Amino acid sequence: MRKHGKKYREQAGKVDANQLYPPQQAVALAKATSYTKFNGTVETHIRLGVDPKYADQNVRDVVVLPHGLGKTVRVLVFAEAEGARLARENGADYVADDELIKKIQEGWAEFDVAVATPEMMGKVGRLGRILGPRGLMPNPKTGTVVPAADLPRVIKESKAGRVEFRVDKTGNLHVPIGKVSFSEAQLYENFAALLQAVIKARPASAKGVYLRKIVVAATMGPGVKVDPVAASTTATAAV
């Protein structure tokens, strides 16, 4: 069993491990119980009532958090001609030409989001084994394969706090909602936006309780359990 240090135990003592907290209070507690010297990340962990081994129960989508993530997001765009011009003019950090594609094949991945135009997917497809495991593969389902005309919007959203979420093999989501330095209101509003998107992404084939367990926590901090029923109400009210 993992042993926690004194600082962790001090902060964990402020959280009732058996209580389901209202969302706003839970987010405030996660922020308050952060003890790292650096500006940690606040994450939301959600256990869903789905079975990911069935393709029709995979939960995957994107959400634009109203207050972003508090970090610089590096965007790489796979595009040519007009698309490449639009990407450069609208703030893309990298526009992938053949030379950069070769560099990625060799293992380079100094970017956070990859976007592609449909006509580039033939070349991008060859990078699947490299980009896929890192969650960087452009995909139409998450809005990262778009016509050239849509590149300015997607680049802007990506830099502003566009976050992809995808259920893992155990039926869980792990999604950042901001930094400890954010205000309680900012974290709460980001949390509400995420919950709204997760509920909207519920598969039609998912039966029974969908939001089974929700926990928020800062980097290395104690987990704070959120009342799933109250969280659903929060998401509905945020619409």
C-alpha positions in Angstrom: 0.0 0.0 0.0 1.3 3.4 -1.0 2.5 5.6 1.9 1.8 9.3 1.7 4.0 12.1 3.1 3.2 14.4 6.0 2.0 17.3 3.7 -0.4 15.0 1.8 -1.8 13.7 5.1 -2.3 17.2 6.4 -4.4 18.1 3.3 -6.2 14.8 3.2 -7.4 15.5 6.7 -9.4 18.4 5.4 -11.4 16.1 3.1 -14.1 13.6 4.3 -13.4 10.5 2.2 -16.9 9.2 2.8 -18.7 12.4 1.7 -20.1 13.3 -1.7 -19.5 17.0 -2.1 -21.6 19.4 -4.2 -19.5 20.3 -7.3 -18.7 23.9 -6.3 -17.5 22.8 -2.9 -15.5 19.9 -4.3 -13.7 22.0 -6.8 -12.9 24.6 -4.1 -11.5 21.8 -1.8 -9.4 20.4 -4.6 -7.8 23.8 -5.1 -7.5 24.5 -1.3 -5.8 21.1 -0.6 -3.0 21.6 -3.3 0.3 21.7 -1.5 2.9 21.6 -4.3 5.3 24.4 -4.7 4.6 24.5 -8.5 1.3 25.6 -10.1 -0.4 22.2 -10.2 -3.2 21.0 -12.5 -6.7 20.3 -11.2 -8.2 17.2 -12.9 -11.6 15.5 -13.0 -11.8 11.7 -13.0 -15.1 10.2 -14.0 -16.2 6.6 -13.8 -18.8 6.0 -16.5 -21.5 3.3 -16.8 -20.2 2.1 -20.2 -18.3 -0.9 -21.4 -15.6 0.4 -23.7 -14.9 -3.0 -25.3 -18.0 -2.4 -27.4 -17.4 0.2 -30.1 -20.9 1.8 -29.6 -20.1 2.5 -26.0 -16.8 4.4 -26.6 -17.1 8.0 -25.2 -15.0 10.4 -27.1 -15.5 14.1 -27.8 -14.0 17.6 -27.2 -15.0 20.5 -25.0 -13.8 24.1 -25.2 -13.3 25.1 -21.5 -14.4 28.7 -21.0 -11.3 29.6 -19.0 -8.8 27.4 -20.9 -6.1 25.3 -19.2 -3.7 27.9 -18.1 -0.9 26.7 -20.3 0.6 27.4 -23.7 -0.8 25.0 -26.3 1.4 24.2 -29.3 -0.6 23.5 -32.4 0.7 21.6 -35.4 -1.3 21.7 -38.7 -1.0 19.2 -41.6 -2.0 21.3 -44.6 -0.7 22.5 -48.0 -1.2 25.5 -50.2 -4.2 27.7 -49.0 -4.5 25.6 -45.8 -0.9 26.1 -44.9 -1.2 29.8 -45.5 -4.3 30.0 -43.3 -2.6 28.0 -40.6 0.5 30.2 -40.4 -1.6 33.4 -40.5 -3.8 32.2 -37.6 -1.2 31.2 -35.1 -0.3 27.6 -35.8 3.1 26.8 -34.2 4.1 24.4 -36.9 2.9 23.6 -40.4 4.0 20.1 -41.4 5.8 19.8 -44.7 7.5 16.6 -45.8 10.6 17.4 -43.8 8.7 17.8 -40.6 6.6 14.7 -41.3 9.9 12.8 -41.6 11.0 14.3 -38.3 7.8 13.1 -36.6 8.4 9.6 -38.0 11.8 9.7 -36.3 10.0 10.4 -32.9 9.7 14.2 -32.7 6.5 15.3 -31.0 7.0 18.7 -29.5 3.4 19.8 -29.9 0.1 19.4 -28.0 -2.6 19.3 -30.7 -2.4 18.1 -34.3 -4.9 19.3 -36.9 -5.2 18.2 -40.5 -7.1 18.9 -43.7 -8.8 15.9 -45.3 -6.5 15.8 -48.3 -3.4 15.4 -46.0 -4.8 12.3 -44.2 -3.0 10.0 -46.6 0.3 11.2 -45.4 -0.8 11.6 -41.7 -2.1 8.0 -41.7 1.4 6.8 -41.9 2.1 8.4 -38.6 -0.6 6.6 -36.8 1.7 4.3 -34.8 3.6 7.3 -33.5 0.7 9.8 -33.0 -2.0 7.4 -31.9 -0.5 6.2 -28.6 0.2 9.8 -27.6 -3.3 11.0 -28.3 -2.1 13.3 -31.1 -3.7 11.6 -34.2 -6.1 14.0 -36.0 -9.6 12.5 -36.1 -12.8 13.7 -37.7 -14.8 12.6 -34.6 -12.9 15.1 -32.4 -13.0 17.9 -35.0 -9.3 17.8 -35.7 -9.7 16.9 -39.4 -11.3 19.9 -41.0 -11.5 21.8 -44.4 -8.9 24.5 -44.8 -11.5 27.2 -44.2 -12.1 25.9 -40.7 -8.5 25.9 -39.6 -8.6 29.4 -38.1 -11.5 28.4 -35.8 -9.9 25.1 -34.7 -6.5 26.7 -34.1 -8.1 29.4 -32.0 -10.2 26.9 -30.0 -7.2 24.7 -29.4 -5.1 27.5 -28.0 -8.0 28.8 -25.9 -8.6 25.5 -24.1 -10.1 22.9 -26.4 -9.7 19.6 -24.6 -10.3 16.1 -26.0 -11.6 13.5 -23.6 -11.7 9.7 -24.3 -12.8 6.8 -22.1 -10.1 4.4 -21.2 -10.3 0.6 -21.2 -11.6 0.6 -17.6 -14.5 3.0 -18.3 -12.8 6.1 -16.8 -12.2 9.6 -18.1 -9.3 11.7 -16.8 -9.5 15.4 -17.9 -7.7 18.5 -16.7 -9.9 21.5 -15.9 -7.3 24.2 -15.2 -4.5 25.2 -12.8 -4.5 25.6 -9.1 -3.9 29.3 -9.6 -7.3 29.7 -11.3 -10.1 31.2 -9.1 -12.7 28.8 -7.7 -15.3 30.3 -10.1 -13.1 29.6 -13.1 -12.4 26.0 -12.1 -16.1 25.4 -11.3 -17.2 26.9 -14.7 -14.7 24.7 -16.5 -15.9 21.7 -14.5 -19.5 22.4 -15.5 -18.6 22.8 -19.2 -16.8 19.4 -19.1 -19.7 17.6 -17.4 -22.1 19.1 -19.9 -20.0 17.7 -22.8 -19.6 14.3 -21.1 -23.4 14.0 -20.6 -24.0 15.1 -24.2 -21.6 12.4 -25.4 -23.5 9.6 -23.6 -23.9 6.6 -26.0 -27.5 5.6 -26.8 -26.5 2.0 -25.9 -25.4 2.9 -22.4 -27.9 1.6 -19.9 -28.4 2.4 -16.2 -26.4 5.0 -14.3 -24.1 6.9 -16.6 -22.1 9.1 -14.1 -21.1 6.5 -11.5 -18.3 8.2 -9.7 -16.7 11.7 -10.0 -13.5 12.8 -8.2 -11.6 16.1 -8.5 -8.0 16.5 -7.3 -5.0 18.8 -7.8 -1.6 17.4 -8.8 -0.5 15.0 -6.0 -3.4 16.2 -3.8 -6.2 14.2 -2.2 -9.2 13.2 -4.2 -12.5 14.9 -3.4 -15.6 12.9 -4.3 -18.4 14.8 -6.1 -22.1 14.0 -5.8 -22.9 12.7 -9.4 -26.6 13.7 -9.1 -25.6 17.3 -8.2 -23.0 17.3 -11.0 -25.7 16.3 -13.5 -27.8 19.2 -12.3 -24.8 21.5 -12.5 -24.2 20.5 -16.2 -27.9 20.9 -17.0 -28.0 24.4 -15.5 -24.9 25.3 -17.5 -26.7 24.8 -20.8 
